[in-house]
């Protein structure tokens, strides 16, 4: 599933081609996505794009007539194609731009979405979200205070979008390993000093992944059609039963919150 770095990679890939460009046509071949694509999305036809931003795993395309919100779901991708490029079976939506480019949405599982928000209104999908992990609002003190009294595992705690957005399964595994914290440790038992380390590692891991283009997953390609490369540097995710790269201890794999969780019993405590 595309996580924050993959979504940010997509945003950066498409932004130069959309910014200040007019949307000439919106072609909906398959409206039945995670949430049905509403006819109101056609309100954006003829509008000039003012900004392409991101909130959590959502890409926001802003115009004077309202905002389009893309969510890539589990298998969705946005890429730029040339006019006349024949759509495939799972190419559900095209935005034809005035500059001759076509923004194409591809989604085999159809768990993604294209939403429309009128001017001056906010989306319920963005309400109650926690701070961005790379923002100044995401600090150890904040995480420490939010965790007091929490018995849930620290891994599921930092993956909770109401606590902090965008720390998905891959990056939670990697950050906890780098911080030396066992993922099943109750969030309320983690000290402020250890949260200092964890916050630092979350920011480092995410920034490094964004720089390198996002993690290559089976269904993901960046907005420019190029895959990410961070997967080559994963230390624990997907490596259960293999040797820890730091101490050679066999990595353990468990399930937390129905998600695969890998950790080193020696390096993490």
C-alpha positions in Angstrom: 0.0 0.0 0.0 1.5 3.4 -0.9 2.6 5.2 2.2 3.4 8.8 2.8 6.8 8.8 1.0 5.2 7.2 -2.1 2.3 9.7 -2.0 4.7 12.6 -1.6 6.9 11.2 -4.4 3.8 11.1 -6.6 2.8 14.7 -5.7 6.3 15.9 -6.5 6.2 14.0 -9.8 3.0 15.5 -11.0 3.1 19.0 -9.5 5.4 20.6 -12.2 3.0 19.4 -14.9 -0.2 20.5 -13.2 0.7 23.8 -11.4 -1.0 26.8 -13.1 -2.4 24.5 -15.9 -6.0 24.4 -17.0 -8.0 21.2 -16.8 -9.4 20.8 -20.3 -11.4 17.6 -19.8 -12.1 15.0 -17.1 -12.8 11.5 -18.4 -14.3 9.1 -15.9 -14.3 5.5 -17.3 -15.0 3.8 -14.0 -16.7 5.8 -11.3 -17.1 2.9 -8.9 -14.0 3.3 -6.7 -13.8 3.1 -2.9 -16.3 5.9 -2.9 -18.2 6.7 -6.1 -16.8 9.5 -8.2 -19.5 12.3 -8.0 -20.6 14.2 -11.1 -19.6 17.4 -9.2 -16.0 16.6 -10.0 -16.7 18.0 -13.5 -17.0 21.4 -11.9 -13.2 21.5 -12.2 -13.3 21.3 -16.0 -11.9 24.5 -17.4 -10.4 25.5 -14.1 -6.7 26.4 -13.6 -4.9 24.5 -10.9 -3.6 26.8 -8.1 -1.7 24.3 -6.0 -0.9 20.6 -5.6 -0.4 19.7 -2.0 -0.6 16.7 0.3 -2.3 16.0 3.6 -1.5 12.6 5.1 -1.9 10.1 2.2 -4.2 12.4 0.3 -3.1 14.6 -2.7 -5.1 17.9 -2.9 -5.5 19.7 -6.2 -6.8 23.2 -5.6 -8.7 25.4 -8.0 -11.0 28.5 -7.6 -14.0 26.2 -8.2 -13.1 23.7 -5.5 -10.6 21.1 -4.6 -10.1 17.6 -5.9 -8.7 15.0 -3.4 -7.0 11.9 -4.7 -6.4 8.9 -2.5 -4.3 6.0 -4.0 -5.8 3.3 -1.9 -3.9 0.0 -1.9 -3.0 -0.2 -5.6 -3.6 3.2 -7.2 -1.1 5.3 -9.0 -1.1 8.6 -10.8 1.1 9.1 -13.8 1.5 11.4 -16.8 0.9 10.0 -20.2 0.9 11.5 -23.7 -2.4 12.5 -25.5 -3.8 9.6 -27.4 -2.1 7.0 -25.2 -4.5 4.0 -25.1 -6.0 3.4 -21.6 -5.6 0.0 -20.1 -8.2 -2.1 -18.3 -7.5 -0.5 -14.9 -7.0 3.1 -16.2 -10.1 4.6 -14.7 -9.7 8.3 -14.9 -8.0 10.8 -17.2 -7.4 14.5 -16.7 -6.6 16.2 -20.0 -4.4 19.2 -19.4 -4.0 22.3 -21.5 -0.3 21.7 -21.8 -1.0 18.5 -23.7 -0.3 16.1 -20.8 -2.8 13.6 -19.5 -2.9 12.8 -15.8 -4.1 9.1 -15.6 -5.3 7.2 -12.6 -4.6 3.5 -12.6 -6.1 1.3 -9.9 -6.5 -2.5 -10.3 -8.3 -3.0 -6.9 -10.3 0.2 -7.1 -9.7 1.0 -3.4 -8.6 4.5 -4.2 -10.8 7.6 -4.6 -11.3 10.9 -6.3 -13.3 13.3 -4.2 -14.6 16.9 -4.7 -14.8 19.6 -2.1 -16.6 22.9 -2.9 -14.8 26.2 -2.2 -14.8 27.2 1.5 -15.7 23.7 2.7 -13.5 21.1 4.3 -13.5 17.3 3.8 -14.6 14.9 6.5 -11.8 12.6 5.3 -9.2 15.1 6.5 -10.9 15.9 9.9 -9.4 14.5 13.1 -6.0 13.9 11.5 -2.9 14.2 13.6 0.1 16.3 12.7 2.4 15.7 9.7 5.4 13.6 10.9 7.9 16.0 9.2 6.3 19.1 10.7 7.5 21.1 13.7 4.2 20.0 15.5 5.4 16.4 15.7 7.7 16.3 18.7 8.7 13.9 21.3 6.9 15.9 24.0 3.7 15.7 21.9 4.0 11.9 21.3 4.8 11.4 25.0 1.8 13.3 26.2 -0.5 11.5 23.7 0.7 8.1 24.8 0.2 8.5 28.6 -2.1 5.7 29.9 -2.1 4.0 26.5 -1.8 0.2 26.7 -1.7 -0.4 23.0 1.5 -1.4 21.3 3.8 1.5 20.5 3.8 0.4 16.8 0.0 0.6 16.4 0.1 3.8 18.4 2.4 5.6 15.9 0.4 4.1 13.0 -2.8 5.8 14.3 -3.6 8.6 11.9 -5.3 10.6 14.7 -2.0 10.6 16.5 0.4 11.3 13.6 -0.4 10.8 9.9 1.5 8.8 7.4 3.6 6.5 9.5 2.5 3.3 7.8 3.6 -0.3 8.4 6.9 -0.2 6.6 8.2 2.9 8.2 6.9 2.1 11.6 8.9 -1.2 11.5 12.0 0.6 10.3 11.8 3.6 12.7 11.2 1.4 15.8 14.2 -0.7 14.8 16.5 2.3 14.4 15.2 3.7 17.7 15.9 0.4 19.5 12.3 0.0 20.7 10.3 -3.3 20.6 7.1 -2.7 18.6 4.9 -4.5 21.1 6.0 -2.3 24.0 2.9 -0.5 25.5 2.9 3.1 24.2 2.3 4.4 27.7 5.5 2.7 29.0 7.8 4.4 26.6 9.8 7.2 28.2 10.2 10.8 26.9 13.9 10.1 26.1 13.0 7.1 24.0 10.3 9.1 22.2 13.0 11.6 21.4 14.9 8.9 19.6 11.8 7.5 17.9 10.6 10.9 16.6 14.1 11.6 15.2 14.2 8.2 13.5 10.6 8.6 12.0 11.6 11.9 10.5 14.9 10.5 9.2 13.5 7.3 7.7 10.6 9.2 6.0 12.9 12.0 4.6 15.4 9.4 3.3 12.6 7.5 1.6 11.1 10.6 0.0 14.6 11.6 -1.3 15.0 8.2 -2.8 11.6 8.1 -4.5 9.5 6.1 -2.1 9.6 2.3 -1.5 9.1 0.1 -4.5 5.9 -1.9 -3.9 4.3 -4.3 -6.3 1.6 -1.9 -7.5 3.3 1.5 -7.0 5.1 3.7 -9.5 5.8 7.4 -9.0 4.1 10.2 -10.8 6.9 10.3 -13.3 6.6 6.5 -14.0 9.8 5.7 -12.1 9.7 3.3 -9.1 11.2 4.1 -5.7 14.4 2.7 -4.4 14.2 2.7 -0.6 13.2 -0.9 -0.5 16.9 -1.8 -1.2 17.8 -0.3 2.3 15.0 -1.8 4.5 16.6 -3.2 7.6 13.7 -5.3 9.1 10.5 -5.0 7.1 9.9 -8.1 5.1 13.0 -9.8 6.6 11.5 -12.0 9.3 13.7 -15.1 9.9 16.7 -13.4 8.4 19.8 -12.2 10.2 19.8 -8.7 11.8 22.1 -6.5 9.8 23.5 -5.0 13.0 24.0 -8.0 15.3 23.2 -11.1 13.2 20.5 -12.2 15.6 17.5 -13.9 13.8 14.7 -11.3 13.2 11.4 -12.3 14.7 8.1 -11.8 12.9 4.8 -11.3 14.7 1.3 -9.8 14.0 0.3 -6.5 15.6 -3.0 -4.9 14.6 -3.3 -7.6 11.9 -0.1 -6.2 10.3 3.2 -8.0 9.8 5.8 -6.8 12.3 9.5 -7.6 12.3 12.0 -6.8 15.0 15.3 -7.8 16.4 15.0 -9.3 19.9 18.5 -8.2 20.7 18.7 -4.7 19.3 15.2 -3.7 20.3 14.0 -3.7 23.9 
